[in-house]
Amino acid sequence: MKTLILMRHSQAVSNNPAYADHERPLTDAGRQLVESTAAALEPWPVDQVICSSAVRTCETAQLLAASNVPRLEPLVTKDLYLAPPDAYSRVAAELADSDTDVLLMIGHNPGIASLIWSLSQEAVPISPGTAAVFQVRIDDWSELSRSSVGSGSLLELFDLIALVSSGARIR
């Protein structure tokens, strides 16, 4: 059994002509959201982080790693930049270490949302900063595929933007 955490990057600057899409950084609110998400993910000690090469995903990954597992250096790949769902399983098979039990992958919509929906068999909104934690019945990351629907289970879905907008408080 392996644990896969799929996360959409946190809130980023938008509609600002000073930044090309790939170069958009996180907002102050986005950085705070990452800290809250890091606290929510504490029960799952991450062994490896793989993220898109976009500035916003790299910042999200670095902040999460600094909060939870300072020794981890996120592995950055352009293959996850605006990638379709199938790219995540391919990247996991190619880049995840075989001894990694908990893998965190950070990417973009619509690909990350589509993969979360496919694995969970639930259509839920995937706001910036949303993280989905899956337990998958595989022994090696090369076995992960979008067709592994039913081979795992959704343990938690953290959509902290929706939680805050509902009036709930987060730590």
TIVEXBA-354847 format. One record per residue (C-alpha): z, x, y; residue in three letters; residue number from 1. Coordinates in Angstrom, 1 decimal, always signed. Last residue first. Example, Ala and Ser with C-alpha at 12.3 -4.5 7.8 and 13.67 -1.06 7.14 Angstrom:
BEGIN
<rec><c3>+7.1</c3><c1>+13.7</c1><c2>-1.1</c2><resn>ser</resn><resi>2</resi></rec>
<rec><c3>+7.8</c3><c1>+12.3</c1><c2>-4.5</c2><resn>ala</resn><resi>1</resi></rec>
This chain:
BEGIN
<rec><c3>+12.8</c3><c1>-5.7</c1><c2>+26.0</c2><resn>arg</resn><resi>171</resi></rec>
<rec><c3>+10.7</c3><c1>-8.8</c1><c2>+26.3</c2><resn>ile</resn><resi>170</resi></rec>
<rec><c3>+11.6</c3><c1>-12.0</c1><c2>+28.1</c2><resn>arg</resn><resi>169</resi></rec>
<rec><c3>+10.0</c3><c1>-15.3</c1><c2>+27.4</c2><resn>ala</resn><resi>168</resi></rec>
<rec><c3>+8.5</c3><c1>-17.3</c1><c2>+30.2</c2><resn>gly</resn><resi>167</resi></rec>
<rec><c3>+5.3</c3><c1>-18.3</c1><c2>+28.4</c2><resn>ser</resn><resi>166</resi></rec>
<rec><c3>+3.4</c3><c1>-15.8</c1><c2>+30.5</c2><resn>ser</resn><resi>165</resi></rec>
<rec><c3>+5.6</c3><c1>-13.0</c1><c2>+29.1</c2><resn>val</resn><resi>164</resi></rec>
<rec><c3>+4.8</c3><c1>-13.9</c1><c2>+25.5</c2><resn>leu</resn><resi>163</resi></rec>
<rec><c3>+1.1</c3><c1>-14.4</c1><c2>+26.2</c2><resn>ala</resn><resi>162</resi></rec>
<rec><c3>+1.0</c3><c1>-10.9</c1><c2>+27.8</c2><resn>ile</resn><resi>161</resi></rec>
<rec><c3>+3.1</c3><c1>-9.5</c1><c2>+24.9</c2><resn>leu</resn><resi>160</resi></rec>
<rec><c3>+0.6</c3><c1>-10.5</c1><c2>+22.2</c2><resn>asp</resn><resi>159</resi></rec>
<rec><c3>+2.3</c3><c1>-8.9</c1><c2>+19.2</c2><resn>phe</resn><resi>158</resi></rec>
<rec><c3>+1.1</c3><c1>-10.1</c1><c2>+15.9</c2><resn>leu</resn><resi>157</resi></rec>
<rec><c3>+3.2</c3><c1>-9.2</c1><c2>+12.9</c2><resn>glu</resn><resi>156</resi></rec>
<rec><c3>+3.0</c3><c1>-8.9</c1><c2>+9.1</c2><resn>leu</resn><resi>155</resi></rec>
<rec><c3>-0.6</c3><c1>-10.0</c1><c2>+8.6</c2><resn>leu</resn><resi>154</resi></rec>
<rec><c3>-1.3</c3><c1>-9.6</c1><c2>+4.9</c2><resn>ser</resn><resi>153</resi></rec>
<rec><c3>-3.6</c3><c1>-7.6</c1><c2>+2.7</c2><resn>gly</resn><resi>152</resi></rec>
<rec><c3>-6.4</c3><c1>-7.7</c1><c2>+0.2</c2><resn>ser</resn><resi>151</resi></rec>
<rec><c3>-7.3</c3><c1>-11.3</c1><c2>+1.2</c2><resn>gly</resn><resi>150</resi></rec>
<rec><c3>-10.0</c3><c1>-10.1</c1><c2>+3.5</c2><resn>val</resn><resi>149</resi></rec>
<rec><c3>-11.0</c3><c1>-6.6</c1><c2>+2.3</c2><resn>ser</resn><resi>148</resi></rec>
<rec><c3>-14.5</c3><c1>-7.4</c1><c2>+3.2</c2><resn>ser</resn><resi>147</resi></rec>
<rec><c3>-14.0</c3><c1>-5.7</c1><c2>+6.5</c2><resn>arg</resn><resi>146</resi></rec>
<rec><c3>-13.4</c3><c1>-2.6</c1><c2>+4.5</c2><resn>ser</resn><resi>145</resi></rec>
<rec><c3>-10.6</c3><c1>-0.3</c1><c2>+3.7</c2><resn>leu</resn><resi>144</resi></rec>
<rec><c3>-11.0</c3><c1>+1.6</c1><c2>+0.4</c2><resn>glu</resn><resi>143</resi></rec>
<rec><c3>-11.7</c3><c1>+4.9</c1><c2>+2.1</c2><resn>ser</resn><resi>142</resi></rec>
<rec><c3>-8.2</c3><c1>+4.6</c1><c2>+3.7</c2><resn>trp</resn><resi>141</resi></rec>
<rec><c3>-6.7</c3><c1>+5.4</c1><c2>+0.3</c2><resn>asp</resn><resi>140</resi></rec>
<rec><c3>-4.2</c3><c1>+3.5</c1><c2>-1.9</c2><resn>asp</resn><resi>139</resi></rec>
<rec><c3>-5.2</c3><c1>+0.0</c1><c2>-0.7</c2><resn>ile</resn><resi>138</resi></rec>
<rec><c3>-3.4</c3><c1>-3.3</c1><c2>-0.7</c2><resn>arg</resn><resi>137</resi></rec>
<rec><c3>-3.2</c3><c1>-3.7</c1><c2>+3.1</c2><resn>val</resn><resi>136</resi></rec>
<rec><c3>+0.0</c3><c1>-4.4</c1><c2>+5.1</c2><resn>gln</resn><resi>135</resi></rec>
<rec><c3>-1.2</c3><c1>-5.5</c1><c2>+8.5</c2><resn>phe</resn><resi>134</resi></rec>
<rec><c3>+0.3</c3><c1>-5.1</c1><c2>+12.0</c2><resn>val</resn><resi>133</resi></rec>
<rec><c3>-1.6</c3><c1>-6.7</c1><c2>+14.8</c2><resn>ala</resn><resi>132</resi></rec>
<rec><c3>-1.2</c3><c1>-5.3</c1><c2>+18.4</c2><resn>ala</resn><resi>131</resi></rec>
<rec><c3>-2.2</c3><c1>-7.0</c1><c2>+21.6</c2><resn>thr</resn><resi>130</resi></rec>
<rec><c3>-2.2</c3><c1>-4.7</c1><c2>+24.6</c2><resn>gly</resn><resi>129</resi></rec>
<rec><c3>-5.1</c3><c1>-6.5</c1><c2>+26.4</c2><resn>pro</resn><resi>128</resi></rec>
<rec><c3>-5.2</c3><c1>-10.1</c1><c2>+25.1</c2><resn>ser</resn><resi>127</resi></rec>
<rec><c3>-6.4</c3><c1>-10.9</c1><c2>+21.6</c2><resn>ile</resn><resi>126</resi></rec>
<rec><c3>-6.4</c3><c1>-14.7</c1><c2>+21.3</c2><resn>pro</resn><resi>125</resi></rec>
<rec><c3>-5.9</c3><c1>-16.0</c1><c2>+17.8</c2><resn>val</resn><resi>124</resi></rec>
<rec><c3>-8.5</c3><c1>-17.1</c1><c2>+15.2</c2><resn>ala</resn><resi>123</resi></rec>
<rec><c3>-6.7</c3><c1>-16.6</c1><c2>+11.9</c2><resn>glu</resn><resi>122</resi></rec>
<rec><c3>-8.1</c3><c1>-15.2</c1><c2>+8.7</c2><resn>gln</resn><resi>121</resi></rec>
<rec><c3>-5.8</c3><c1>-12.3</c1><c2>+9.2</c2><resn>ser</resn><resi>120</resi></rec>
<rec><c3>-8.3</c3><c1>-9.6</c1><c2>+8.2</c2><resn>leu</resn><resi>119</resi></rec>
<rec><c3>-11.3</c3><c1>-11.3</c1><c2>+9.8</c2><resn>ser</resn><resi>118</resi></rec>
<rec><c3>-9.5</c3><c1>-12.4</c1><c2>+12.9</c2><resn>trp</resn><resi>117</resi></rec>
<rec><c3>-8.1</c3><c1>-8.9</c1><c2>+13.4</c2><resn>ile</resn><resi>116</resi></rec>
<rec><c3>-11.6</c3><c1>-7.4</c1><c2>+12.8</c2><resn>leu</resn><resi>115</resi></rec>
<rec><c3>-13.2</c3><c1>-9.8</c1><c2>+15.3</c2><resn>ser</resn><resi>114</resi></rec>
<rec><c3>-10.5</c3><c1>-9.0</c1><c2>+17.9</c2><resn>ala</resn><resi>113</resi></rec>
<rec><c3>-11.1</c3><c1>-5.3</c1><c2>+17.5</c2><resn>ile</resn><resi>112</resi></rec>
<rec><c3>-14.8</c3><c1>-5.7</c1><c2>+17.8</c2><resn>gly</resn><resi>111</resi></rec>
<rec><c3>-14.9</c3><c1>-8.0</c1><c2>+20.8</c2><resn>pro</resn><resi>110</resi></rec>
<rec><c3>-12.9</c3><c1>-6.4</c1><c2>+22.2</c2><resn>asn</resn><resi>109</resi></rec>
<rec><c3>-11.9</c3><c1>-2.8</c1><c2>+22.4</c2><resn>his</resn><resi>108</resi></rec>
<rec><c3>-10.1</c3><c1>-0.1</c1><c2>+20.5</c2><resn>gly</resn><resi>107</resi></rec>
<rec><c3>-6.8</c3><c1>+1.4</c1><c2>+19.3</c2><resn>ile</resn><resi>106</resi></rec>
<rec><c3>-6.3</c3><c1>+2.3</c1><c2>+15.6</c2><resn>met</resn><resi>105</resi></rec>
<rec><c3>-2.7</c3><c1>+2.9</c1><c2>+14.4</c2><resn>leu</resn><resi>104</resi></rec>
<rec><c3>-2.4</c3><c1>+4.1</c1><c2>+10.8</c2><resn>leu</resn><resi>103</resi></rec>
<rec><c3>+0.8</c3><c1>+3.9</c1><c2>+8.8</c2><resn>val</resn><resi>102</resi></rec>
<rec><c3>+0.8</c3><c1>+5.5</c1><c2>+5.3</c2><resn>asp</resn><resi>101</resi></rec>
<rec><c3>-1.2</c3><c1>+8.6</c1><c2>+6.2</c2><resn>thr</resn><resi>100</resi></rec>
<rec><c3>-1.3</c3><c1>+10.9</c1><c2>+3.2</c2><resn>asp</resn><resi>99</resi></rec>
<rec><c3>-5.1</c3><c1>+10.5</c1><c2>+2.9</c2><resn>ser</resn><resi>98</resi></rec>
<rec><c3>-5.6</c3><c1>+11.6</c1><c2>+6.5</c2><resn>asp</resn><resi>97</resi></rec>
<rec><c3>-7.6</c3><c1>+9.1</c1><c2>+8.5</c2><resn>ala</resn><resi>96</resi></rec>
<rec><c3>-10.9</c3><c1>+10.4</c1><c2>+9.8</c2><resn>leu</resn><resi>95</resi></rec>
<rec><c3>-13.8</c3><c1>+9.3</c1><c2>+7.6</c2><resn>glu</resn><resi>94</resi></rec>
<rec><c3>-12.4</c3><c1>+6.3</c1><c2>+5.9</c2><resn>ala</resn><resi>93</resi></rec>
<rec><c3>-10.6</c3><c1>+5.1</c1><c2>+9.0</c2><resn>ala</resn><resi>92</resi></rec>
<rec><c3>-13.8</c3><c1>+5.6</c1><c2>+11.0</c2><resn>val</resn><resi>91</resi></rec>
<rec><c3>-15.8</c3><c1>+3.5</c1><c2>+8.5</c2><resn>arg</resn><resi>90</resi></rec>
<rec><c3>-13.2</c3><c1>+0.8</c1><c2>+8.5</c2><resn>ser</resn><resi>89</resi></rec>
<rec><c3>-13.1</c3><c1>+0.7</c1><c2>+12.3</c2><resn>tyr</resn><resi>88</resi></rec>
<rec><c3>-16.9</c3><c1>+0.7</c1><c2>+12.6</c2><resn>ala</resn><resi>87</resi></rec>
<rec><c3>-17.2</c3><c1>-2.5</c1><c2>+10.6</c2><resn>asp</resn><resi>86</resi></rec>
<rec><c3>-15.6</c3><c1>-4.5</c1><c2>+13.4</c2><resn>pro</resn><resi>85</resi></rec>
<rec><c3>-18.3</c3><c1>-3.5</c1><c2>+16.0</c2><resn>pro</resn><resi>84</resi></rec>
<rec><c3>-17.5</c3><c1>-0.6</c1><c2>+18.4</c2><resn>ala</resn><resi>83</resi></rec>
<rec><c3>-17.1</c3><c1>-0.8</c1><c2>+22.2</c2><resn>leu</resn><resi>82</resi></rec>
<rec><c3>-16.0</c3><c1>+2.8</c1><c2>+22.0</c2><resn>tyr</resn><resi>81</resi></rec>
<rec><c3>-14.8</c3><c1>+3.3</c1><c2>+18.4</c2><resn>leu</resn><resi>80</resi></rec>
<rec><c3>-17.4</c3><c1>+5.9</c1><c2>+17.4</c2><resn>asp</resn><resi>79</resi></rec>
<rec><c3>-16.6</c3><c1>+7.9</c1><c2>+20.6</c2><resn>lys</resn><resi>78</resi></rec>
<rec><c3>-13.6</c3><c1>+9.3</c1><c2>+18.7</c2><resn>thr</resn><resi>77</resi></rec>
<rec><c3>-10.2</c3><c1>+10.5</c1><c2>+19.8</c2><resn>val</resn><resi>76</resi></rec>
<rec><c3>-7.4</c3><c1>+11.6</c1><c2>+17.4</c2><resn>leu</resn><resi>75</resi></rec>
<rec><c3>-4.1</c3><c1>+10.9</c1><c2>+19.0</c2><resn>pro</resn><resi>74</resi></rec>
<rec><c3>-1.7</c3><c1>+13.8</c1><c2>+19.1</c2><resn>glu</resn><resi>73</resi></rec>
<rec><c3>+1.5</c3><c1>+12.9</c1><c2>+17.2</c2><resn>leu</resn><resi>72</resi></rec>
<rec><c3>+4.7</c3><c1>+14.9</c1><c2>+17.7</c2><resn>arg</resn><resi>71</resi></rec>
<rec><c3>+5.9</c3><c1>+12.5</c1><c2>+20.4</c2><resn>pro</resn><resi>70</resi></rec>
<rec><c3>+6.1</c3><c1>+9.6</c1><c2>+17.8</c2><resn>val</resn><resi>69</resi></rec>
<rec><c3>+7.3</c3><c1>+6.4</c1><c2>+19.4</c2><resn>asn</resn><resi>68</resi></rec>
<rec><c3>+7.2</c3><c1>+6.6</c1><c2>+23.2</c2><resn>ser</resn><resi>67</resi></rec>
<rec><c3>+4.9</c3><c1>+9.6</c1><c2>+23.6</c2><resn>ala</resn><resi>66</resi></rec>
<rec><c3>+2.6</c3><c1>+8.3</c1><c2>+20.9</c2><resn>ala</resn><resi>65</resi></rec>
<rec><c3>+2.4</c3><c1>+4.9</c1><c2>+22.6</c2><resn>leu</resn><resi>64</resi></rec>
<rec><c3>+1.7</c3><c1>+6.5</c1><c2>+26.0</c2><resn>leu</resn><resi>63</resi></rec>
<rec><c3>-1.0</c3><c1>+8.8</c1><c2>+24.5</c2><resn>gln</resn><resi>62</resi></rec>
<rec><c3>-2.7</c3><c1>+5.9</c1><c2>+22.6</c2><resn>ala</resn><resi>61</resi></rec>
<rec><c3>-2.8</c3><c1>+3.6</c1><c2>+25.7</c2><resn>thr</resn><resi>60</resi></rec>
<rec><c3>-4.1</c3><c1>+6.4</c1><c2>+27.9</c2><resn>glu</resn><resi>59</resi></rec>
<rec><c3>-6.8</c3><c1>+7.3</c1><c2>+25.3</c2><resn>cys</resn><resi>58</resi></rec>
<rec><c3>-7.7</c3><c1>+3.6</c1><c2>+25.1</c2><resn>thr</resn><resi>57</resi></rec>
<rec><c3>-8.1</c3><c1>+3.2</c1><c2>+28.8</c2><resn>arg</resn><resi>56</resi></rec>
<rec><c3>-10.0</c3><c1>+6.5</c1><c2>+29.2</c2><resn>val</resn><resi>55</resi></rec>
<rec><c3>-12.6</c3><c1>+5.5</c1><c2>+26.7</c2><resn>ala</resn><resi>54</resi></rec>
<rec><c3>-12.9</c3><c1>+7.8</c1><c2>+23.7</c2><resn>ser</resn><resi>53</resi></rec>
<rec><c3>-11.8</c3><c1>+5.2</c1><c2>+21.2</c2><resn>ser</resn><resi>52</resi></rec>
<rec><c3>-8.6</c3><c1>+5.7</c1><c2>+19.3</c2><resn>cys</resn><resi>51</resi></rec>
<rec><c3>-7.1</c3><c1>+7.0</c1><c2>+16.1</c2><resn>ile</resn><resi>50</resi></rec>
<rec><c3>-3.4</c3><c1>+7.4</c1><c2>+15.8</c2><resn>val</resn><resi>49</resi></rec>
<rec><c3>-1.7</c3><c1>+8.9</c1><c2>+12.7</c2><resn>gln</resn><resi>48</resi></rec>
<rec><c3>+1.7</c3><c1>+8.7</c1><c2>+11.0</c2><resn>asp</resn><resi>47</resi></rec>
<rec><c3>+3.1</c3><c1>+5.6</c1><c2>+12.9</c2><resn>val</resn><resi>46</resi></rec>
<rec><c3>+6.7</c3><c1>+4.7</c1><c2>+12.2</c2><resn>pro</resn><resi>45</resi></rec>
<rec><c3>+6.5</c3><c1>+0.9</c1><c2>+11.8</c2><resn>trp</resn><resi>44</resi></rec>
<rec><c3>+9.8</c3><c1>-0.7</c1><c2>+12.9</c2><resn>pro</resn><resi>43</resi></rec>
<rec><c3>+9.3</c3><c1>+0.7</c1><c2>+16.5</c2><resn>glu</resn><resi>42</resi></rec>
<rec><c3>+6.1</c3><c1>-1.4</c1><c2>+17.1</c2><resn>leu</resn><resi>41</resi></rec>
<rec><c3>+7.8</c3><c1>-3.8</c1><c2>+19.5</c2><resn>ala</resn><resi>40</resi></rec>
<rec><c3>+9.2</c3><c1>-0.9</c1><c2>+21.5</c2><resn>ala</resn><resi>39</resi></rec>
<rec><c3>+5.8</c3><c1>+0.6</c1><c2>+21.8</c2><resn>ala</resn><resi>38</resi></rec>
<rec><c3>+4.4</c3><c1>-2.7</c1><c2>+22.9</c2><resn>thr</resn><resi>37</resi></rec>
<rec><c3>+6.9</c3><c1>-2.9</c1><c2>+25.7</c2><resn>ser</resn><resi>36</resi></rec>
<rec><c3>+6.0</c3><c1>+0.7</c1><c2>+26.8</c2><resn>glu</resn><resi>35</resi></rec>
<rec><c3>+2.3</c3><c1>-0.2</c1><c2>+26.5</c2><resn>val</resn><resi>34</resi></rec>
<rec><c3>+2.8</c3><c1>-3.2</c1><c2>+28.8</c2><resn>leu</resn><resi>33</resi></rec>
<rec><c3>+4.4</c3><c1>-1.0</c1><c2>+31.4</c2><resn>gln</resn><resi>32</resi></rec>
<rec><c3>+1.3</c3><c1>+1.2</c1><c2>+31.4</c2><resn>arg</resn><resi>31</resi></rec>
<rec><c3>-1.0</c3><c1>-1.9</c1><c2>+31.7</c2><resn>gly</resn><resi>30</resi></rec>
<rec><c3>+1.1</c3><c1>-3.2</c1><c2>+34.6</c2><resn>ala</resn><resi>29</resi></rec>
<rec><c3>+0.5</c3><c1>+0.1</c1><c2>+36.4</c2><resn>asp</resn><resi>28</resi></rec>
<rec><c3>-3.2</c3><c1>-0.3</c1><c2>+35.7</c2><resn>thr</resn><resi>27</resi></rec>
<rec><c3>-4.8</c3><c1>+1.6</c1><c2>+32.9</c2><resn>leu</resn><resi>26</resi></rec>
<rec><c3>-7.9</c3><c1>+3.8</c1><c2>+33.6</c2><resn>pro</resn><resi>25</resi></rec>
<rec><c3>-11.6</c3><c1>+2.8</c1><c2>+33.6</c2><resn>arg</resn><resi>24</resi></rec>
<rec><c3>-13.8</c3><c1>+5.8</c1><c2>+32.7</c2><resn>glu</resn><resi>23</resi></rec>
<rec><c3>-15.9</c3><c1>+4.2</c1><c2>+29.9</c2><resn>his</resn><resi>22</resi></rec>
<rec><c3>-16.7</c3><c1>+1.2</c1><c2>+32.1</c2><resn>asp</resn><resi>21</resi></rec>
<rec><c3>-17.9</c3><c1>+3.4</c1><c2>+35.0</c2><resn>ala</resn><resi>20</resi></rec>
<rec><c3>-15.2</c3><c1>+3.6</c1><c2>+37.7</c2><resn>tyr</resn><resi>19</resi></rec>
<rec><c3>-15.4</c3><c1>+3.5</c1><c2>+41.5</c2><resn>ala</resn><resi>18</resi></rec>
<rec><c3>-17.2</c3><c1>+0.2</c1><c2>+41.4</c2><resn>pro</resn><resi>17</resi></rec>
<rec><c3>-13.9</c3><c1>-1.5</c1><c2>+40.6</c2><resn>asn</resn><resi>16</resi></rec>
<rec><c3>-14.3</c3><c1>-4.8</c1><c2>+38.9</c2><resn>asn</resn><resi>15</resi></rec>
<rec><c3>-11.5</c3><c1>-4.0</c1><c2>+36.4</c2><resn>ser</resn><resi>14</resi></rec>
<rec><c3>-8.7</c3><c1>-1.5</c1><c2>+36.2</c2><resn>val</resn><resi>13</resi></rec>
<rec><c3>-7.2</c3><c1>-1.6</c1><c2>+32.7</c2><resn>ala</resn><resi>12</resi></rec>
<rec><c3>-4.6</c3><c1>-3.7</c1><c2>+30.8</c2><resn>gln</resn><resi>11</resi></rec>
<rec><c3>-3.7</c3><c1>-2.2</c1><c2>+27.4</c2><resn>ser</resn><resi>10</resi></rec>
<rec><c3>-6.1</c3><c1>-1.2</c1><c2>+24.7</c2><resn>his</resn><resi>9</resi></rec>
<rec><c3>-6.6</c3><c1>-3.6</c1><c2>+21.8</c2><resn>arg</resn><resi>8</resi></rec>
<rec><c3>-4.5</c3><c1>-2.7</c1><c2>+18.9</c2><resn>met</resn><resi>7</resi></rec>
<rec><c3>-5.0</c3><c1>-2.6</c1><c2>+15.1</c2><resn>leu</resn><resi>6</resi></rec>
<rec><c3>-2.0</c3><c1>-1.5</c1><c2>+13.1</c2><resn>ile</resn><resi>5</resi></rec>
<rec><c3>-2.8</c3><c1>-0.7</c1><c2>+9.4</c2><resn>leu</resn><resi>4</resi></rec>
<rec><c3>+0.0</c3><c1>-0.3</c1><c2>+6.9</c2><resn>thr</resn><resi>3</resi></rec>
<rec><c3>-0.8</c3><c1>+1.1</c1><c2>+3.5</c2><resn>lys</resn><resi>2</resi></rec>
<rec><c3>+0.0</c3><c1>+0.0</c1><c2>+0.0</c2><resn>met</resn><resi>1</resi></rec>
